[in-house]
Amino acid sequence: MARYTVVVERGDGEFFAYVPALPGCTSVGQTQCQALDNVVDAIHLTLGYLAEQGIPMLDSVETIAQVEID
């Protein structure tokens, strides 16, 4: 089983989800849960496309961090 970091952002009346390790792998949903469910499908499609085209998959290297400002 592979794990991917997914970023979910709230937009105008919908949620936008994307996978930093898979450029172009995005999805939307009316709720955060729906956006996450939809992005799982997008991940499967993206991985299938990459395999079909013989494009190597990159390792996930993103870092999620919080910074404190005054």
Buried (B, 14 or more C-beta within 10 A) or exposed (E): EEEBEBEBEEEEEBBBBBBBBBEEBBBBBEEBEBBBEBBBEBBEEBBEEBEEEEEEEEEBEEEEEEEEEE
